[in-house]
């Protein structure tokens, strides 16, 4: 929990220095289930924390951080609860694993084959949150507030076999996370649920024949060692995670401290989008240098694959509508905002 220590400052010193009448020492814990080789986690240490420190120290405060990554406090499926319960003040929440509690946040995972430009996608997601207040309300129901949405670069296939046609996927066990499992429906492949920390061992032991994952993860996690075939089908960049803060803690902070933290989070959002954008290309280049074979599918193959998928976006939206949530409204709004941003999906999702 946050601990605040008040230090009285001599009046003359306060006036001369311009510092606040009372300086505080803030103690924060920030958690992530993923290790720092994951870009969104690495940028917490390299951008978010230093930017918070810089701003609060300029206001006369000090900050002590406990950084608990790689599941040392909560695994990738437990960060949401860790922040909600107050075990941590801040968390890197991979909400693609929280479809039950945060269903509207899954919007890009039911609308694949969109843009690979992460900055464009993050702008669309920001506007979507503005137009669909139920998205932020769902976070509040889980005791937290989103400081920065976090996206990841485009998904591709990483396999131990070649993919030259959809027939090559027949009876192949492919691992992926969250609602991305839908991207394997009606393709002949066998979807298997997993996550970045488990993919390597699952492929090395034969549990999977490959994975669908984002390109910047391929080299840091060394997936090419056990699955040397990278097939660039470009499912598109995805909105997968968020930097959040415990809502009670947030509401107890002074407004100027809140503003400083939000400024740091905004910079983190921008830097993380750029990180993934650059890291994706670097990851593929390093994988190729290490012996991986990289192949880009034809537009015809991509269109054929997209057309073969069932209408899971409409099914998702109608299911949420029946639960009293704005599923169809969210889908329609997202597709409209995407079009307004110049994004062309390989397939029209929904009934628009």
C-alpha positions in Angstrom: 0.0 0.0 0.0 1.1 3.6 -0.5 2.8 5.1 2.5 3.0 8.9 2.8 5.6 10.6 5.0 5.1 14.3 5.7 8.2 16.4 6.2 7.8 19.9 7.6 10.0 22.5 5.8 11.2 25.7 7.3 9.1 28.6 6.0 12.0 30.6 4.7 13.4 27.6 2.8 9.9 26.9 1.4 9.5 30.5 0.1 13.0 30.6 -1.3 12.9 27.2 -3.0 9.3 27.4 -4.3 8.6 24.0 -2.9 5.2 23.0 -1.4 4.7 23.7 2.3 4.6 19.9 2.9 6.8 17.5 1.0 5.7 13.8 0.8 7.5 10.6 0.4 5.5 8.2 -1.8 6.1 4.5 -1.7 4.6 2.7 -4.7 4.6 -1.0 -5.9 4.3 -1.7 -9.6 3.7 -5.3 -10.8 3.7 -7.2 -14.0 3.4 -10.9 -14.7 5.6 -10.7 -17.7 9.4 -10.2 -17.5 11.2 -7.0 -18.6 12.0 -8.5 -22.0 8.4 -7.7 -22.7 8.5 -4.1 -24.2 5.5 -2.8 -22.2 7.2 -3.9 -18.9 10.7 -2.6 -19.9 9.2 0.8 -20.6 7.8 1.0 -17.1 11.3 1.0 -15.8 12.8 3.1 -18.5 10.1 5.7 -19.1 7.1 5.7 -16.7 9.0 5.5 -13.4 11.7 8.0 -14.3 9.1 10.5 -15.6 7.0 10.2 -12.5 10.1 10.7 -10.3 11.2 13.7 -12.3 7.9 15.4 -12.0 7.2 14.7 -8.3 10.8 15.5 -7.3 10.4 18.9 -9.0 7.4 19.4 -6.8 9.5 18.7 -3.7 8.4 15.1 -3.2 10.3 11.8 -3.3 9.3 8.4 -4.5 10.3 4.9 -3.5 9.5 2.2 -6.0 9.2 -1.6 -5.6 9.2 -3.1 -9.1 7.8 -6.7 -9.1 8.0 -8.2 -12.5 8.0 -11.7 -14.1 5.3 -13.0 -11.8 7.3 -12.3 -8.5 4.1 -10.9 -7.0 1.4 -11.8 -9.5 1.4 -13.8 -12.7 0.0 -12.5 -16.0 -3.5 -13.7 -15.0 -3.3 -12.1 -11.5 -2.2 -8.5 -12.0 -5.7 -7.2 -12.3 -6.6 -8.7 -8.9 -3.3 -7.5 -7.4 -4.0 -3.9 -8.3 -7.7 -4.2 -7.3 -6.8 -5.6 -3.9 -4.1 -2.9 -3.2 -1.2 -5.4 -3.1 0.2 -3.0 -5.8 -0.6 0.6 -6.6 0.2 0.2 -10.3 0.0 -2.7 -12.7 0.8 -3.8 -16.2 -2.5 -5.6 -16.9 -2.6 -7.9 -19.9 -6.4 -7.6 -20.3 -6.5 -10.0 -23.2 -6.6 -12.7 -20.5 -9.5 -10.9 -18.7 -12.3 -11.3 -21.2 -14.9 -12.1 -18.6 -14.2 -9.0 -16.5 -13.2 -6.6 -19.2 -15.1 -7.8 -22.3 -15.2 -4.5 -24.2 -11.4 -4.2 -24.1 -11.2 -7.3 -26.4 -12.4 -5.3 -29.4 -9.3 -5.6 -31.6 -9.1 -9.4 -30.9 -12.5 -9.8 -32.5 -11.6 -7.6 -35.5 -8.3 -8.9 -36.8 -6.7 -8.0 -40.1 -6.7 -4.3 -39.4 -3.8 -1.9 -39.3 -0.2 -2.8 -38.3 0.4 0.9 -37.4 0.3 0.8 -33.6 0.3 4.5 -33.2 -2.8 4.8 -35.3 -4.5 2.0 -33.4 -3.8 3.6 -30.0 -5.3 6.8 -31.2 -8.4 4.9 -32.3 -8.6 3.1 -28.9 -8.2 6.4 -27.0 -11.2 7.8 -29.0 -13.1 4.6 -28.4 -12.8 5.0 -24.6 -14.0 8.5 -24.9 -17.2 7.4 -26.8 -17.9 4.2 -24.8 -17.8 5.2 -21.1 -18.7 1.6 -20.2 -15.1 0.6 -21.0 -13.7 2.8 -18.2 -16.6 1.8 -15.9 -15.6 -1.8 -16.2 -12.1 -1.0 -15.0 -13.6 1.0 -12.1 -15.7 -2.1 -11.2 -12.4 -3.9 -10.8 -11.0 -1.1 -8.6 -8.7 0.6 -11.0 -8.2 3.3 -13.6 -6.4 3.0 -16.9 -3.5 5.5 -17.1 -2.3 4.3 -20.5 -3.6 1.7 -23.0 -0.8 -0.5 -24.4 -0.8 -2.0 -27.8 1.5 -4.6 -29.4 2.8 -4.9 -33.0 1.2 -7.2 -35.6 0.7 -10.9 -35.1 2.1 -13.6 -37.4 2.6 -17.4 -37.4 5.7 -18.8 -35.9 5.8 -22.6 -36.6 8.0 -25.7 -36.9 6.5 -26.3 -40.4 6.1 -24.3 -43.6 2.8 -22.5 -44.4 2.2 -22.2 -48.1 -1.6 -22.5 -48.1 -4.4 -22.9 -45.6 -4.2 -26.7 -46.1 -0.9 -26.6 -44.3 -2.7 -25.7 -41.1 -4.8 -28.8 -41.1 -4.6 -30.6 -37.7 -1.7 -28.4 -36.6 -1.7 -27.4 -32.9 -1.3 -23.6 -32.7 -1.0 -21.8 -29.4 -2.1 -18.2 -28.8 -3.7 -16.1 -26.1 -7.2 -14.8 -25.3 -9.7 -14.2 -28.1 -7.0 -14.6 -30.7 -8.0 -18.3 -30.5 -10.9 -17.2 -32.7 -8.5 -16.5 -35.5 -7.9 -20.3 -35.9 -11.6 -21.2 -36.2 -12.6 -22.9 -39.5 -9.0 -23.0 -40.7 -8.3 -26.6 -40.0 -5.8 -25.8 -37.2 -6.3 -26.9 -33.6 -6.3 -23.8 -31.2 -4.5 -24.2 -27.9 -4.6 -21.5 -25.2 -1.3 -20.3 -23.9 0.8 -17.2 -23.2 4.2 -15.8 -23.9 5.9 -17.2 -20.8 4.8 -20.8 -21.8 5.1 -20.8 -25.6 8.7 -21.8 -25.9 8.4 -24.9 -23.7 5.1 -25.9 -25.3 6.7 -25.9 -28.7 10.0 -27.5 -27.6 8.0 -30.4 -26.0 5.7 -30.9 -29.0 2.6 -29.6 -27.3 2.3 -27.0 -30.0 3.4 -27.1 -33.7 3.6 -23.3 -33.5 2.1 -20.1 -32.2 0.4 -16.9 -33.3 2.2 -14.1 -31.7 3.4 -10.5 -32.2 6.7 -10.0 -34.1 8.6 -8.1 -31.4 8.3 -11.1 -29.0 9.8 -13.6 -31.4 13.5 -12.9 -30.7 13.4 -11.9 -27.0 11.7 -15.2 -26.3 13.8 -17.1 -28.8 10.8 -18.8 -30.4 12.7 -19.2 -33.7 14.9 -21.8 -31.9 12.0 -24.3 -31.8 9.9 -22.8 -34.6 12.1 -21.5 -37.3 9.3 -20.7 -39.8 7.9 -17.2 -39.5 4.9 -16.6 -41.8 3.9 -12.9 -42.0 0.2 -13.0 -42.4 -0.3 -9.7 -40.6 -3.3 -10.1 -38.3 -2.7 -6.5 -37.3 -1.5 -4.6 -34.3 -3.6 -5.3 -31.1 -4.8 -3.5 -28.0 -3.7 -6.1 -25.4 -2.7 -4.4 -22.1 -3.0 -1.4 -20.0 -1.0 0.5 -17.3 -3.5 0.9 -14.4 -3.6 2.4 -10.9 -5.6 1.4 -7.9 -8.6 3.6 -7.9 -8.7 4.2 -4.1 -5.1 5.2 -4.1 -5.6 7.4 -7.1 -8.5 9.3 -5.6 -6.5 9.9 -2.4 -3.6 11.6 -4.3 -3.5 15.4 -4.7 -4.7 16.7 -8.0 -1.2 18.0 -9.0 0.3 14.6 -8.2 -2.4 12.9 -10.3 -1.6 15.3 -13.2 2.1 14.5 -12.9 1.5 10.8 -13.0 -0.9 11.0 -15.9 1.7 13.1 -17.9 4.2 10.4 -17.3 1.7 7.7 -18.3 1.0 9.6 -21.6 4.7 9.6 -22.4 4.8 5.9 -21.5 1.9 5.3 -23.9 3.7 7.0 -26.8 7.1 5.5 -26.0 5.7 2.0 -25.7 3.9 2.3 -29.1 7.1 3.4 -30.7 9.1 0.7 -28.9 6.9 -2.1 -30.3 6.9 -0.5 -33.7 10.7 -0.5 -33.9 11.2 -3.7 -31.9 9.0 -5.7 -34.3 11.2 -5.0 -37.3 14.4 -5.5 -35.2 13.0 -8.8 -33.9 12.4 -10.2 -37.3 15.8 -9.1 -38.6 17.6 -10.8 -35.7 15.5 -13.9 -36.1 16.5 -14.1 -39.8 20.2 -13.6 -38.8 19.8 -16.5 -36.4 18.5 -18.8 -39.1 14.8 -18.3 -39.2 13.0 -18.4 -42.5 10.6 -15.4 -43.0 7.9 -15.5 -45.6 5.2 -13.0 -46.3 1.9 -14.3 -47.6 0.2 -12.9 -50.7 -2.7 -10.5 -50.4 -4.9 -13.3 -51.9 -3.9 -15.7 -49.1 -4.6 -13.1 -46.4 -8.0 -12.3 -48.0 -8.8 -16.0 -48.3 -7.9 -16.6 -44.6 -10.0 -13.6 -43.4 -13.0 -14.7 -45.4 -12.8 -18.3 -44.0 -13.2 -17.1 -40.4 -16.7 -17.2 -38.8 -18.5 -14.0 -37.9 -17.2 -14.0 -34.3 -17.2 -10.2 -34.0 -21.0 -10.2 -34.5 -21.4 -13.1 -32.1 -19.3 -11.4 -29.5 -21.3 -8.2 -29.9 -24.7 -9.8 -29.6 -23.6 -11.9 -26.6 -22.6 -8.7 -24.8 -25.8 -7.0 -25.8 -27.8 -9.8 -24.2 -25.8 -9.2 -21.0 -26.7 -5.5 -21.0 -23.3 -4.3 -22.3 -22.9 -2.2 -25.4 -21.4 -4.9 -27.6 -22.8 -3.8 -30.9 -22.3 -0.1 -30.1 -18.7 -0.8 -29.3 -18.1 -2.8 -32.5 -19.8 -0.2 -34.7 -18.0 2.7 -33.1 -14.6 1.0 -33.4 -15.1 0.2 -37.0 -16.3 3.7 -37.7 -13.3 5.2 -35.9 -11.0 2.9 -37.7 -12.4 4.0 -41.1 -12.1 7.6 -40.1 -8.4 6.9 -39.2 -7.8 5.5 -42.7 -7.7 1.8 -41.5 -8.9 -0.7 -44.0 -9.7 -4.2 -42.6 -9.3 -7.2 -44.9 -12.8 -8.1 -43.9 -15.8 -6.0 -42.8 -16.6 -7.1 -39.2 -20.1 -6.7 -37.9 -23.3 -5.8 -39.9 -22.2 -2.3 -40.8 
